[in-house]
Amino acid sequence: MAKYGKKASEKVEKAMRERKRGTLRSGGSGRKVRSRKQAIAIGLAEARREGGKVPRKRSGGGRKKSGGRKKTGGRKKTGGSRKRSR
């Protein structure tokens, strides 16, 4: 069984064409959309609004990005470099 309906595919197609022409704008700020993924999201949102067969939105905002390198054990720093008395 198909996950998306015909309306969804038409809306995404339309949004992609607009993006390519440079006429697709985002809803909130009205800025020009350059991202392919954002254009798809806009098309699906329009289809959803018009009652097309589109799965519900993922909650959580997509995938998480890792924050650089993972810190490993290593030597712990102590309070400054003091000379030891013998």
Biopython code that builds the backbone (N, CA, C, O; Angstrom):
import numpy as np
from Bio.PDB.StructureBuilder import StructureBuilder

atoms = [
    (1, "MET", "N", (0.830, -1.181, 0.000)),
    (1, "MET", "CA", (0.000, 0.000, 0.000)),
    (1, "MET", "C", (0.884, 1.257, 0.000)),
    (1, "MET", "O", (1.906, 1.313, 0.684)),
    (2, "ALA", "N", (0.474, 2.243, -0.768)),
    (2, "ALA", "CA", (1.273, 3.468, -0.899)),
    (2, "ALA", "C", (1.231, 4.297, 0.381)),
    (2, "ALA", "O", (0.203, 4.390, 1.052)),
    (3, "LYS", "N", (2.370, 4.889, 0.697)),
    (3, "LYS", "CA", (2.483, 5.697, 1.903)),
    (3, "LYS", "C", (1.912, 7.098, 1.673)),
    (3, "LYS", "O", (1.266, 7.672, 2.550)),
    (4, "TYR", "N", (2.163, 7.636, 0.474)),
    (4, "TYR", "CA", (1.709, 8.982, 0.125)),
    (4, "TYR", "C", (0.691, 8.923, -1.013)),
    (4, "TYR", "O", (0.772, 8.061, -1.888)),
    (5, "GLY", "N", (-0.262, 9.846, -0.987)),
    (5, "GLY", "CA", (-1.275, 9.902, -2.029)),
    (5, "GLY", "C", (-0.822, 10.721, -3.230)),
    (5, "GLY", "O", (0.287, 11.254, -3.252)),
    (6, "LYS", "N", (-1.701, 10.812, -4.234)),
    (6, "LYS", "CA", (-1.384, 11.526, -5.462)),
    (6, "LYS", "C", (-1.238, 13.030, -5.201)),
    (6, "LYS", "O", (-0.374, 13.689, -5.780)),
    (7, "LYS", "N", (-2.082, 13.554, -4.334)),
    (7, "LYS", "CA", (-2.056, 14.984, -4.012)),
    (7, "LYS", "C", (-0.701, 15.375, -3.416)),
    (7, "LYS", "O", (-0.162, 16.438, -3.722)),
    (8, "ALA", "N", (-0.162, 14.508, -2.569)),
    (8, "ALA", "CA", (1.129, 14.784, -1.932)),
    (8, "ALA", "C", (2.218, 14.888, -2.990)),
    (8, "ALA", "O", (3.050, 15.794, -2.946)),
    (9, "SER", "N", (2.210, 13.967, -3.934)),
    (9, "SER", "CA", (3.242, 13.970, -4.966)),
    (9, "SER", "C", (3.120, 15.199, -5.853)),
    (9, "SER", "O", (4.131, 15.765, -6.269)),
    (10, "GLU", "N", (1.893, 15.619, -6.148)),
    (10, "GLU", "CA", (1.681, 16.811, -6.975)),
    (10, "GLU", "C", (2.172, 18.076, -6.260)),
    (10, "GLU", "O", (2.806, 18.938, -6.869)),
    (11, "LYS", "N", (1.871, 18.171, -4.966)),
    (11, "LYS", "CA", (2.255, 19.356, -4.206)),
    (11, "LYS", "C", (3.776, 19.450, -4.060)),
    (11, "LYS", "O", (4.352, 20.533, -4.164)),
    (12, "VAL", "N", (4.416, 18.308, -3.820)),
    (12, "VAL", "CA", (5.877, 18.299, -3.673)),
    (12, "VAL", "C", (6.517, 18.681, -5.011)),
    (12, "VAL", "O", (7.485, 19.441, -5.050)),
    (13, "GLU", "N", (5.971, 18.151, -6.094)),
    (13, "GLU", "CA", (6.469, 18.468, -7.432)),
    (13, "GLU", "C", (6.394, 19.972, -7.698)),
    (13, "GLU", "O", (7.335, 20.576, -8.211)),
    (14, "LYS", "N", (5.248, 20.562, -7.335)),
    (14, "LYS", "CA", (5.024, 21.989, -7.530)),
    (14, "LYS", "C", (6.023, 22.808, -6.704)),
    (14, "LYS", "O", (6.598, 23.779, -7.194)),
    (15, "ALA", "N", (6.220, 22.403, -5.448)),
    (15, "ALA", "CA", (7.146, 23.111, -4.562)),
    (15, "ALA", "C", (8.577, 23.022, -5.093)),
    (15, "ALA", "O", (9.325, 23.998, -5.024)),
    (16, "MET", "N", (8.959, 21.867, -5.616)),
    (16, "MET", "CA", (10.310, 21.682, -6.154)),
    (16, "MET", "C", (10.535, 22.569, -7.384)),
    (16, "MET", "O", (11.608, 23.143, -7.565)),
    (17, "ARG", "N", (9.512, 22.663, -8.211)),
    (17, "ARG", "CA", (9.599, 23.519, -9.401)),
    (17, "ARG", "C", (9.767, 24.989, -8.998)),
    (17, "ARG", "O", (10.578, 25.719, -9.568)),
    (18, "GLU", "N", (8.975, 25.402, -7.999)),
    (18, "GLU", "CA", (9.062, 26.781, -7.513)),
    (18, "GLU", "C", (10.441, 27.063, -6.927)),
    (18, "GLU", "O", (10.999, 28.143, -7.122)),
    (19, "ARG", "N", (10.983, 26.084, -6.208)),
    (19, "ARG", "CA", (12.302, 26.243, -5.614)),
    (19, "ARG", "C", (13.357, 26.422, -6.697)),
    (19, "ARG", "O", (14.262, 27.247, -6.575)),
    (20, "LYS", "N", (13.221, 25.632, -7.758)),
    (20, "LYS", "CA", (14.187, 25.695, -8.853)),
    (20, "LYS", "C", (14.147, 27.053, -9.550)),
    (20, "LYS", "O", (15.177, 27.590, -9.958)),
    (21, "ARG", "N", (12.938, 27.595, -9.675)),
    (21, "ARG", "CA", (12.764, 28.913, -10.306)),
    (21, "ARG", "C", (13.187, 30.050, -9.374)),
    (21, "ARG", "O", (13.486, 31.158, -9.821)),
    (22, "GLY", "N", (13.208, 29.757, -8.067)),
    (22, "GLY", "CA", (13.574, 30.772, -7.089)),
    (22, "GLY", "C", (12.389, 31.562, -6.576)),
    (22, "GLY", "O", (12.553, 32.667, -6.058)),
    (23, "THR", "N", (11.178, 30.995, -6.718)),
    (23, "THR", "CA", (9.977, 31.707, -6.272)),
    (23, "THR", "C", (9.366, 31.112, -5.009)),
    (23, "THR", "O", (8.387, 31.640, -4.483)),
    (24, "LEU", "N", (9.943, 30.009, -4.518)),
    (24, "LEU", "CA", (9.396, 29.370, -3.319)),
    (24, "LEU", "C", (9.861, 30.120, -2.076)),
    (24, "LEU", "O", (11.056, 30.358, -1.900)),
    (25, "ARG", "N", (8.927, 30.486, -1.224)),
    (25, "ARG", "CA", (9.224, 31.239, 0.001)),
    (25, "ARG", "C", (8.764, 30.443, 1.209)),
    (25, "ARG", "O", (7.787, 29.697, 1.135)),
    (26, "SER", "N", (9.472, 30.603, 2.323)),
    (26, "SER", "CA", (9.077, 29.918, 3.544)),
    (26, "SER", "C", (7.930, 30.677, 4.193)),
    (26, "SER", "O", (7.764, 31.878, 3.980)),
    (27, "GLY", "N", (7.145, 29.966, 4.983)),
    (27, "GLY", "CA", (5.943, 30.545, 5.571)),
    (27, "GLY", "C", (6.202, 31.604, 6.618)),
    (27, "GLY", "O", (5.646, 32.698, 6.532)),
    (28, "GLY", "N", (7.028, 31.311, 7.601)),
    (28, "GLY", "CA", (7.220, 32.219, 8.727)),
    (28, "GLY", "C", (7.910, 33.517, 8.361)),
    (28, "GLY", "O", (7.354, 34.597, 8.557)),
    (29, "SER", "N", (9.127, 33.417, 7.826)),
    (29, "SER", "CA", (9.928, 34.617, 7.576)),
    (29, "SER", "C", (9.744, 35.172, 6.172)),
    (29, "SER", "O", (10.027, 36.345, 5.928)),
    (30, "GLY", "N", (9.278, 34.348, 5.253)),
    (30, "GLY", "CA", (9.109, 34.792, 3.869)),
    (30, "GLY", "C", (10.408, 34.803, 3.088)),
    (30, "GLY", "O", (10.486, 35.402, 2.015)),
    (31, "ARG", "N", (11.436, 34.139, 3.624)),
    (31, "ARG", "CA", (12.728, 34.084, 2.936)),
    (31, "ARG", "C", (12.682, 33.050, 1.816)),
    (31, "ARG", "O", (11.866, 32.129, 1.826)),
    (32, "LYS", "N", (13.577, 33.228, 0.855)),
    (32, "LYS", "CA", (13.657, 32.321, -0.287)),
    (32, "LYS", "C", (14.157, 30.948, 0.170)),
    (32, "LYS", "O", (15.121, 30.854, 0.930)),
    (33, "VAL", "N", (13.500, 29.893, -0.295)),
    (33, "VAL", "CA", (13.878, 28.530, 0.098)),
    (33, "VAL", "C", (14.917, 28.006, -0.882)),
    (33, "VAL", "O", (14.689, 27.999, -2.092)),
    (34, "ARG", "N", (16.068, 27.562, -0.355)),
    (34, "ARG", "CA", (17.121, 26.998, -1.204)),
    (34, "ARG", "C", (17.295, 25.500, -0.960)),
    (34, "ARG", "O", (17.818, 24.779, -1.809)),
    (35, "SER", "N", (16.854, 25.048, 0.197)),
    (35, "SER", "CA", (17.051, 23.657, 0.588)),
    (35, "SER", "C", (16.033, 22.730, -0.070)),
    (35, "SER", "O", (14.834, 23.010, -0.094)),
    (36, "ARG", "N", (16.538, 21.624, -0.600)),
    (36, "ARG", "CA", (15.681, 20.621, -1.235)),
    (36, "ARG", "C", (14.738, 19.994, -0.211)),
    (36, "ARG", "O", (13.553, 19.798, -0.481)),
    (37, "LYS", "N", (15.280, 19.682, 0.968)),
    (37, "LYS", "CA", (14.484, 19.064, 2.025)),
    (37, "LYS", "C", (13.365, 19.986, 2.503)),
    (37, "LYS", "O", (12.255, 19.538, 2.792)),
    (38, "GLN", "N", (13.670, 21.272, 2.582)),
    (38, "GLN", "CA", (12.659, 22.228, 3.028)),
    (38, "GLN", "C", (11.545, 22.349, 2.003)),
    (38, "GLN", "O", (10.377, 22.486, 2.365)),
    (39, "ALA", "N", (11.904, 22.297, 0.713)),
    (39, "ALA", "CA", (10.906, 22.366, -0.355)),
    (39, "ALA", "C", (9.957, 21.165, -0.275)),
    (39, "ALA", "O", (8.747, 21.311, -0.451)),
    (40, "ILE", "N", (10.508, 19.991, -0.010)),
    (40, "ILE", "CA", (9.690, 18.777, 0.130)),
    (40, "ILE", "C", (8.752, 18.923, 1.316)),
    (40, "ILE", "O", (7.573, 18.581, 1.232)),
    (41, "ALA", "N", (9.285, 19.435, 2.429)),
    (41, "ALA", "CA", (8.479, 19.621, 3.642)),
    (41, "ALA", "C", (7.331, 20.582, 3.391)),
    (41, "ALA", "O", (6.223, 20.358, 3.880)),
    (42, "ILE", "N", (7.571, 21.646, 2.638)),
    (42, "ILE", "CA", (6.522, 22.616, 2.323)),
    (42, "ILE", "C", (5.444, 21.967, 1.470)),
    (42, "ILE", "O", (4.253, 22.165, 1.712)),
    (43, "GLY", "N", (5.856, 21.190, 0.471)),
    (43, "GLY", "CA", (4.901, 20.485, -0.395)),
    (43, "GLY", "C", (4.029, 19.513, 0.385)),
    (43, "GLY", "O", (2.820, 19.442, 0.163)),
    (44, "LEU", "N", (4.640, 18.768, 1.295)),
    (44, "LEU", "CA", (3.888, 17.803, 2.106)),
    (44, "LEU", "C", (2.934, 18.511, 3.063)),
    (44, "LEU", "O", (1.820, 18.043, 3.298)),
    (45, "ALA", "N", (3.377, 19.640, 3.612)),
    (45, "ALA", "CA", (2.531, 20.406, 4.531)),
    (45, "ALA", "C", (1.292, 20.934, 3.810)),
    (45, "ALA", "O", (0.190, 20.919, 4.359)),
    (46, "GLU", "N", (1.486, 21.405, 2.564)),
    (46, "GLU", "CA", (0.350, 21.896, 1.768)),
    (46, "GLU", "C", (-0.632, 20.764, 1.479)),
    (46, "GLU", "O", (-1.845, 20.948, 1.582)),
    (47, "ALA", "N", (-0.106, 19.595, 1.119)),
    (47, "ALA", "CA", (-0.958, 18.436, 0.834)),
    (47, "ALA", "C", (-1.719, 18.009, 2.089)),
    (47, "ALA", "O", (-2.894, 17.647, 2.023)),
    (48, "ARG", "N", (-1.038, 18.054, 3.226)),
    (48, "ARG", "CA", (-1.654, 17.684, 4.501)),
    (48, "ARG", "C", (-2.813, 18.632, 4.825)),
    (48, "ARG", "O", (-3.874, 18.209, 5.283)),
    (49, "ARG", "N", (-2.578, 19.928, 4.572)),
    (49, "ARG", "CA", (-3.594, 20.946, 4.832)),
    (49, "ARG", "C", (-4.845, 20.733, 3.979)),
    (49, "ARG", "O", (-5.963, 20.997, 4.421)),
    (50, "GLU", "N", (-4.639, 20.254, 2.752)),
    (50, "GLU", "CA", (-5.763, 20.044, 1.838)),
    (50, "GLU", "C", (-6.375, 18.648, 1.967)),
    (50, "GLU", "O", (-7.232, 18.268, 1.169)),
    (51, "GLY", "N", (-5.942, 17.897, 2.956)),
    (51, "GLY", "CA", (-6.544, 16.590, 3.224)),
    (51, "GLY", "C", (-6.002, 15.444, 2.401)),
    (51, "GLY", "O", (-6.668, 14.418, 2.261)),
    (52, "GLY", "N", (-4.808, 15.594, 1.851)),
    (52, "GLY", "CA", (-4.192, 14.515, 1.073)),
    (52, "GLY", "C", (-3.676, 13.412, 1.977)),
    (52, "GLY", "O", (-3.562, 13.593, 3.190)),
    (53, "LYS", "N", (-3.363, 12.260, 1.379)),
    (53, "LYS", "CA", (-2.876, 11.131, 2.161)),
    (53, "LYS", "C", (-1.375, 11.291, 2.396)),
    (53, "LYS", "O", (-0.548, 10.971, 1.542)),
    (54, "VAL", "N", (-1.059, 11.797, 3.583)),
    (54, "VAL", "CA", (0.332, 12.043, 3.974)),
    (54, "VAL", "C", (0.495, 11.557, 5.403)),
    (54, "VAL", "O", (-0.333, 11.888, 6.253)),
    (55, "PRO", "N", (1.544, 10.774, 5.702)),
    (55, "PRO", "CA", (1.757, 10.341, 7.087)),
    (55, "PRO", "C", (1.969, 11.538, 8.004)),
    (55, "PRO", "O", (2.403, 12.599, 7.555)),
    (56, "ARG", "N", (1.665, 11.369, 9.284)),
    (56, "ARG", "CA", (1.785, 12.487, 10.217)),
    (56, "ARG", "C", (3.243, 12.886, 10.395)),
    (56, "ARG", "O", (4.158, 12.102, 10.144)),
    (57, "LYS", "N", (3.435, 14.124, 10.835)),
    (57, "LYS", "CA", (4.773, 14.685, 11.008)),
    (57, "LYS", "C", (5.537, 13.946, 12.086)),
    (57, "LYS", "O", (4.948, 13.470, 13.057)),
    (58, "ARG", "N", (6.864, 13.847, 11.920)),
    (58, "ARG", "CA", (7.718, 13.261, 12.947)),
    (58, "ARG", "C", (7.891, 14.267, 14.057)),
    (58, "ARG", "O", (8.201, 15.429, 13.797)),
    (59, "SER", "N", (7.696, 13.840, 15.293)),
    (59, "SER", "CA", (7.933, 14.773, 16.402)),
    (59, "SER", "C", (9.378, 14.604, 16.844)),
    (59, "SER", "O", (9.892, 13.486, 16.888)),
    (60, "GLY", "N", (10.015, 15.681, 17.162)),
    (60, "GLY", "CA", (11.405, 15.618, 17.598)),
    (60, "GLY", "C", (12.334, 16.357, 16.666)),
    (60, "GLY", "O", (13.525, 16.469, 16.955)),
    (61, "GLY", "N", (11.833, 16.861, 15.566)),
    (61, "GLY", "CA", (12.638, 17.714, 14.695)),
    (61, "GLY", "C", (13.715, 17.011, 13.891)),
    (61, "GLY", "O", (14.773, 17.598, 13.668)),
    (62, "GLY", "N", (13.497, 15.787, 13.448)),
    (62, "GLY", "CA", (14.462, 15.106, 12.583)),
    (62, "GLY", "C", (15.593, 14.455, 13.346)),
    (62, "GLY", "O", (15.451, 14.101, 14.516)),
    (63, "ARG", "N", (16.713, 14.302, 12.672)),
    (63, "ARG", "CA", (17.825, 13.602, 13.310)),
    (63, "ARG", "C", (18.672, 14.560, 14.118)),
    (63, "ARG", "O", (18.702, 15.763, 13.861)),
    (64, "LYS", "N", (19.357, 14.005, 15.098)),
    (64, "LYS", "CA", (20.210, 14.830, 15.950)),
    (64, "LYS", "C", (21.621, 14.831, 15.404)),
    (64, "LYS", "O", (22.101, 13.821, 14.889)),
    (65, "LYS", "N", (22.273, 15.955, 15.518)),
    (65, "LYS", "CA", (23.667, 16.049, 15.090)),
    (65, "LYS", "C", (24.559, 15.832, 16.296)),
    (65, "LYS", "O", (24.262, 16.297, 17.397)),
    (66, "SER", "N", (25.652, 15.125, 16.081)),
    (66, "SER", "CA", (26.578, 14.902, 17.195)),
    (66, "SER", "C", (27.441, 16.143, 17.365)),
    (66, "SER", "O", (27.800, 16.799, 16.388)),
    (67, "GLY", "N", (27.762, 16.453, 18.585)),
    (67, "GLY", "CA", (28.507, 17.675, 18.883)),
    (67, "GLY", "C", (30.007, 17.487, 18.857)),
    (67, "GLY", "O", (30.648, 17.606, 19.901)),
    (68, "GLY", "N", (30.586, 17.203, 17.725)),
    (68, "GLY", "CA", (32.041, 17.092, 17.612)),
    (68, "GLY", "C", (32.579, 15.778, 18.129)),
    (68, "GLY", "O", (31.888, 14.759, 18.130)),
    (69, "ARG", "N", (33.857, 15.818, 18.582)),
    (69, "ARG", "CA", (34.500, 14.592, 19.060)),
    (69, "ARG", "C", (34.045, 14.251, 20.464)),
    (69, "ARG", "O", (33.739, 15.121, 21.280)),
    (70, "LYS", "N", (34.011, 12.966, 20.712)),
    (70, "LYS", "CA", (33.617, 12.497, 22.034)),
    (70, "LYS", "C", (34.832, 12.522, 22.952)),
    (70, "LYS", "O", (35.911, 12.060, 22.583)),
    (71, "LYS", "N", (34.645, 13.064, 24.147)),
    (71, "LYS", "CA", (35.750, 13.134, 25.096)),
    (71, "LYS", "C", (35.962, 11.777, 25.745)),
    (71, "LYS", "O", (35.011, 11.114, 26.160)),
    (72, "THR", "N", (37.220, 11.378, 25.826)),
    (72, "THR", "CA", (37.538, 10.106, 26.466)),
    (72, "THR", "C", (38.309, 10.384, 27.754)),
    (72, "THR", "O", (38.639, 11.532, 28.052)),
    (73, "GLY", "N", (38.588, 9.347, 28.500)),
    (73, "GLY", "CA", (39.264, 9.454, 29.794)),
    (73, "GLY", "C", (40.466, 10.367, 29.808)),
    (73, "GLY", "O", (40.305, 11.584, 29.905)),
    (74, "GLY", "N", (41.649, 9.832, 29.715)),
    (74, "GLY", "CA", (42.859, 10.641, 29.720)),
    (74, "GLY", "C", (43.260, 11.075, 31.119)),
    (74, "GLY", "O", (42.659, 10.653, 32.107)),
    (75, "ARG", "N", (44.276, 11.919, 31.196)),
    (75, "ARG", "CA", (44.798, 12.358, 32.490)),
    (75, "ARG", "C", (43.993, 13.515, 33.040)),
    (75, "ARG", "O", (43.636, 14.442, 32.313)),
    (76, "LYS", "N", (43.712, 13.454, 34.317)),
    (76, "LYS", "CA", (42.982, 14.546, 34.949)),
    (76, "LYS", "C", (43.964, 15.631, 35.360)),
    (76, "LYS", "O", (45.075, 15.348, 35.807)),
    (77, "LYS", "N", (43.537, 16.870, 35.201)),
    (77, "LYS", "CA", (44.394, 17.996, 35.588)),
    (77, "LYS", "C", (44.259, 18.230, 37.083)),
    (77, "LYS", "O", (43.168, 18.168, 37.651)),
    (78, "THR", "N", (45.391, 18.498, 37.697)),
    (78, "THR", "CA", (45.393, 18.822, 39.125)),
    (78, "THR", "C", (45.605, 20.310, 39.279)),
    (78, "THR", "O", (45.800, 21.009, 38.284)),
    (79, "GLY", "N", (45.573, 20.800, 40.466)),
    (79, "GLY", "CA", (45.666, 22.237, 40.716)),
    (79, "GLY", "C", (47.019, 22.856, 40.445)),
    (79, "GLY", "O", (47.792, 23.027, 41.388)),
    (80, "GLY", "N", (47.346, 23.194, 39.240)),
    (80, "GLY", "CA", (48.554, 23.931, 38.903)),
    (80, "GLY", "C", (49.814, 23.083, 38.875)),
    (80, "GLY", "O", (49.781, 21.880, 39.135)),
    (81, "SER", "N", (50.913, 23.726, 38.557)),
    (81, "SER", "CA", (52.178, 23.002, 38.505)),
    (81, "SER", "C", (53.057, 23.453, 39.682)),
    (81, "SER", "O", (53.786, 24.441, 39.591)),
    (82, "ARG", "N", (52.967, 22.708, 40.775)),
    (82, "ARG", "CA", (53.750, 23.052, 41.964)),
    (82, "ARG", "C", (54.947, 22.119, 42.056)),
    (82, "ARG", "O", (54.894, 20.956, 41.655)),
    (83, "LYS", "N", (56.044, 22.676, 42.605)),
    (83, "LYS", "CA", (57.206, 21.826, 42.818)),
    (83, "LYS", "C", (56.982, 21.020, 44.083)),
    (83, "LYS", "O", (56.512, 21.533, 45.098)),
    (84, "ARG", "N", (57.328, 19.753, 43.995)),
    (84, "ARG", "CA", (57.187, 18.908, 45.174)),
    (84, "ARG", "C", (58.434, 19.021, 46.055)),
    (84, "ARG", "O", (59.560, 19.063, 45.560)),
    (85, "SER", "N", (58.211, 19.068, 47.354)),
    (85, "SER", "CA", (59.366, 19.092, 48.265)),
    (85, "SER", "C", (59.771, 17.654, 48.584)),
    (85, "SER", "O", (58.925, 16.773, 48.736)),
    (86, "ARG", "N", (61.082, 17.440, 48.681)),
    (86, "ARG", "CA", (61.559, 16.089, 48.916)),
    (86, "ARG", "C", (61.733, 15.762, 50.340)),
    (86, "ARG", "O", (62.133, 14.647, 50.673)),
]
sb = StructureBuilder()
sb.init_structure("model")
sb.init_model(0)
sb.init_chain("A")
sb.init_seg("    ")
for serial, (resi, resn, name, xyz) in enumerate(atoms, 1):
    if name == "N":
        sb.init_residue(resn, " ", resi, " ")
    sb.init_atom(name, np.array(xyz, "f"), 0.0, 1.0, " ", f" {name:<3s}", serial, name[0])
structure = sb.get_structure()
